[in-house]
Amino acid sequence: MDLANTQFFGLLRARLDHLSERQRLISENIANASTPGFRPRDLDTSGFERMLASAAGGRGLAMTRTNPSHMAPGGATQAPEVITRDDSETTMDGNAVVLEEQMARAAETRMHYETGLALYQKGLDLVRMAARAPGR
């Protein structure tokens, strides 16, 4: 049995991949805070939420794929959609990056990533405990 392909670990891995990609985009935004005309990018978070809902199985409504760019049902993932999302201000040179907002997003993403890692570790601990011989 490959644990990485179980529903629990598969969803956690997809979530961690999603958060890693978001952190990369936030880093690019911060690096381009002085670039004229640069508009910050982020990930469309609704894509992960849709995938999570579809992985819930028989509970709730099943997701219908109405567009080829939608995520495939059953947990098969595609690359998350990158969207351009301006911050609250735009400077005279057209740069729309606000460092304070990007740093808040980076901290939020890091917190979610650390939570995902802790859940992954707890899942591994439970598997190890179940695999031990009785009485140990």
C-alpha positions as a Markdown table, in Angstrom:
| # | Residue | x | y | z |
|---|---|---|---|---|
| 1 | Met | 0.0 | 0.0 | 0.0 |
| 2 | Asp | 1.4 | 3.3 | -1.0 |
| 3 | Leu | 0.5 | 5.9 | 1.7 |
| 4 | Ala | 1.2 | 8.8 | -0.6 |
| 5 | Asn | -1.7 | 7.8 | -2.7 |
| 6 | Thr | -4.2 | 7.5 | 0.1 |
| 7 | Gln | -6.9 | 10.2 | 0.2 |
| 8 | Phe | -5.7 | 11.8 | 3.4 |
| 9 | Phe | -2.0 | 12.1 | 2.4 |
| 10 | Gly | -2.9 | 12.9 | -1.2 |
| 11 | Leu | -5.1 | 15.8 | -0.2 |
| 12 | Leu | -2.4 | 17.1 | 2.2 |
| 13 | Arg | 0.2 | 16.8 | -0.5 |
| 14 | Ala | -2.0 | 18.7 | -2.9 |
| 15 | Arg | -2.6 | 21.4 | -0.3 |
| 16 | Leu | 1.2 | 21.7 | 0.5 |
| 17 | Asp | 1.9 | 22.0 | -3.2 |
| 18 | His | -0.7 | 24.7 | -3.6 |
| 19 | Leu | 0.7 | 26.6 | -0.7 |
| 20 | Ser | 4.3 | 26.3 | -2.0 |
| 21 | Glu | 3.2 | 27.7 | -5.4 |
| 22 | Arg | 1.4 | 30.6 | -3.6 |
| 23 | Gln | 4.5 | 31.4 | -1.5 |
| 24 | Arg | 6.6 | 31.4 | -4.7 |
| 25 | Leu | 4.2 | 33.9 | -6.3 |
| 26 | Ile | 4.2 | 36.1 | -3.2 |
| 27 | Ser | 8.0 | 36.1 | -3.2 |
| 28 | Glu | 8.0 | 37.2 | -6.8 |
| 29 | Asn | 5.6 | 40.0 | -5.9 |
| 30 | Ile | 7.9 | 41.2 | -3.1 |
| 31 | Ala | 10.9 | 41.0 | -5.4 |
| 32 | Asn | 9.2 | 43.2 | -7.9 |
| 33 | Ala | 7.9 | 45.8 | -5.5 |
| 34 | Ser | 9.9 | 48.5 | -7.3 |
| 35 | Thr | 9.3 | 47.4 | -10.8 |
| 36 | Pro | 7.3 | 49.9 | -12.8 |
| 37 | Gly | 4.0 | 48.6 | -14.0 |
| 38 | Phe | 4.2 | 45.3 | -12.1 |
| 39 | Arg | 0.9 | 43.9 | -10.9 |
| 40 | Pro | 1.0 | 41.3 | -8.1 |
| 41 | Arg | -0.1 | 37.7 | -8.8 |
| 42 | Asp | -1.7 | 35.1 | -6.6 |
| 43 | Leu | -3.4 | 31.7 | -6.8 |
| 44 | Asp | -7.1 | 31.3 | -7.3 |
| 45 | Thr | -7.9 | 29.7 | -4.0 |
| 46 | Ser | -11.4 | 28.5 | -5.1 |
| 47 | Gly | -9.7 | 25.8 | -7.2 |
| 48 | Phe | -8.4 | 24.0 | -4.2 |
| 49 | Glu | -11.7 | 24.4 | -2.3 |
| 50 | Arg | -13.5 | 22.8 | -5.3 |
| 51 | Met | -11.0 | 19.9 | -5.3 |
| 52 | Leu | -11.5 | 19.4 | -1.6 |
| 53 | Ala | -15.2 | 19.3 | -1.9 |
| 54 | Ser | -15.1 | 16.8 | -4.7 |
| 55 | Ala | -12.8 | 14.5 | -2.6 |
| 56 | Ala | -15.5 | 14.4 | 0.1 |
| 57 | Gly | -16.9 | 11.5 | -1.8 |
| 58 | Gly | -20.6 | 10.8 | -1.6 |
| 59 | Arg | -21.2 | 13.6 | 0.9 |
| 60 | Gly | -22.7 | 16.7 | -0.8 |
| 61 | Leu | -23.0 | 17.4 | -4.5 |
| 62 | Ala | -20.5 | 15.9 | -6.9 |
| 63 | Met | -18.5 | 18.3 | -9.0 |
| 64 | Thr | -19.3 | 18.5 | -12.7 |
| 65 | Arg | -16.6 | 19.4 | -15.1 |
| 66 | Thr | -18.2 | 22.0 | -17.4 |
| 67 | Asn | -15.0 | 23.5 | -18.8 |
| 68 | Pro | -11.8 | 21.8 | -19.8 |
| 69 | Ser | -9.8 | 24.1 | -17.5 |
| 70 | His | -11.7 | 22.9 | -14.4 |
| 71 | Met | -10.1 | 20.4 | -12.1 |
| 72 | Ala | -10.9 | 16.8 | -12.9 |
| 73 | Pro | -13.2 | 15.0 | -10.5 |
| 74 | Gly | -11.8 | 12.4 | -8.2 |
| 75 | Gly | -8.8 | 14.4 | -6.9 |
| 76 | Ala | -6.8 | 14.5 | -10.2 |
| 77 | Thr | -5.2 | 17.9 | -10.0 |
| 78 | Gln | -4.0 | 20.4 | -12.5 |
| 79 | Ala | -1.8 | 23.3 | -11.9 |
| 80 | Pro | -3.5 | 26.0 | -9.9 |
| 81 | Glu | -4.7 | 29.1 | -11.8 |
| 82 | Val | -2.6 | 32.1 | -11.4 |
| 83 | Ile | -4.5 | 35.4 | -11.2 |
| 84 | Thr | -3.5 | 39.0 | -11.2 |
| 85 | Arg | -4.8 | 40.6 | -8.0 |
| 86 | Asp | -3.9 | 44.2 | -7.4 |
| 87 | Asp | -3.2 | 45.3 | -3.8 |
| 88 | Ser | -5.0 | 48.3 | -2.2 |
| 89 | Glu | -2.7 | 50.9 | -3.8 |
| 90 | Thr | -1.1 | 51.6 | -7.2 |
| 91 | Thr | 1.9 | 53.9 | -7.4 |
| 92 | Met | 2.4 | 56.6 | -10.0 |
| 93 | Asp | 4.6 | 54.2 | -12.1 |
| 94 | Gly | 1.8 | 51.6 | -12.2 |
| 95 | Asn | 3.2 | 49.2 | -9.6 |
| 96 | Ala | 0.4 | 47.7 | -7.6 |
| 97 | Val | 2.5 | 45.8 | -5.0 |
| 98 | Val | 1.9 | 46.9 | -1.3 |
| 99 | Leu | 4.7 | 45.2 | 0.7 |
| 100 | Glu | 2.6 | 45.1 | 3.9 |
| 101 | Glu | -0.2 | 43.2 | 2.2 |
| 102 | Gln | 2.3 | 40.8 | 0.6 |
| 103 | Met | 4.0 | 40.2 | 3.9 |
| 104 | Ala | 0.7 | 39.4 | 5.5 |
| 105 | Arg | -0.1 | 36.9 | 2.7 |
| 106 | Ala | 3.3 | 35.3 | 3.1 |
| 107 | Ala | 2.8 | 34.9 | 6.9 |
| 108 | Glu | -0.7 | 33.5 | 6.4 |
| 109 | Thr | 0.6 | 31.1 | 3.8 |
| 110 | Arg | 3.4 | 30.0 | 6.0 |
| 111 | Met | 1.0 | 29.4 | 8.9 |
| 112 | His | -1.2 | 27.2 | 6.7 |
| 113 | Tyr | 1.8 | 25.3 | 5.4 |
| 114 | Glu | 3.1 | 24.6 | 8.9 |
| 115 | Thr | -0.4 | 23.4 | 9.8 |
| 116 | Gly | -0.4 | 21.0 | 6.8 |
| 117 | Leu | 3.0 | 19.7 | 7.8 |
| 118 | Ala | 1.8 | 19.1 | 11.3 |
| 119 | Leu | -1.2 | 17.2 | 10.0 |
| 120 | Tyr | 1.0 | 15.1 | 7.7 |
| 121 | Gln | 3.3 | 14.2 | 10.6 |
| 122 | Lys | 0.4 | 13.3 | 12.8 |
| 123 | Gly | -1.0 | 11.1 | 10.1 |
| 124 | Leu | 2.4 | 9.3 | 9.8 |
| 125 | Asp | 2.5 | 8.9 | 13.6 |
| 126 | Leu | -0.9 | 7.2 | 13.5 |
| 127 | Val | 0.2 | 4.9 | 10.7 |
| 128 | Arg | 3.3 | 3.9 | 12.7 |
| 129 | Met | 1.2 | 3.3 | 15.8 |
| 130 | Ala | -1.2 | 1.1 | 13.9 |
| 131 | Ala | 1.7 | -0.9 | 12.4 |
| 132 | Arg | 3.3 | -1.7 | 15.8 |
| 133 | Ala | 2.8 | -5.0 | 17.4 |
| 134 | Pro | 0.2 | -5.1 | 20.2 |
| 135 | Gly | 1.6 | -4.2 | 23.6 |
| 136 | Arg | 4.6 | -2.1 | 22.4 |
